[in-house]
Amino acid sequence: MQHDLQLRAAARAIYDACYPSDEWAPVGFDEAERFRTVHYRQAVGAALQARSVLAARGEQLSLPALA
């Protein structure tokens, strides 16, 4: 997924929102991505679902640019 930076950023945002601490997930996003943990796969699935919902509405998944 590293080739789709918007999808990766969306998955990270979902991961961080759903698993904000070690009590919720044992590792941070980067490590979860490396090991393809269930938490990571759920965040990616949610990002893919969000993208298809937005596409069906004629919108686009876009994240604000970092300053």
N, C-alpha and C positions, 0 to 999 in steps of 0.2 A: 504494500500500500504506500510505500514511500514515494512512488511516482505520482500519486494523487495527493498533493499537499493540502488541498481544501478538505478532502475527506479525512485525512489524517488529523488535521486540526480540529475538525468537528468531533471525531472520535475521542481525541484528547479532552476536549471540553466536556463531553458527555461522561467520560471516565472520571475526570476530576470532580464533576458535580455529583455523580452517583457514588463514588468511592473516595470521599474527601480525606480519609485518614487510614492509618494502619489497622484500625479496628474494622474497616469495611473491606479492604483489600490488602494482601500481604506485601505488595510491591507497588512502586510508582509506575506511571504509564510506560516509560521507556523500557523498563525491565519486563513489564507485562507484554509489551509488543514483541520483545525479543523472544520470550518463551511462549507466546501465543496463549496466555492464560484464559480461562473462561471469562474473567472480568473484561479482558481486552476484546475477546470475540463478541461479547454482549455489547460493548461500546461501539464496535465497528458495525454490528448489526443495526443498532439504533441509528447510527449516522447514515447508513445505507437506506433505512426506512425513511428517515427525514428527507433525504435527497429525493427519493421517489415521490413522496407526498408533495414536496415543493415543485417538482417537475410536472406532476399532474395538474398542479394549479398554475402552471406557467411561470413559476418563480424559479429562482436559482439560489443554491446554497452559497452564500458568500459571507466571509468573515471580515470584520473591520481590519484595515491595515494597521500594522504596528508602527508606532511613531519612532 
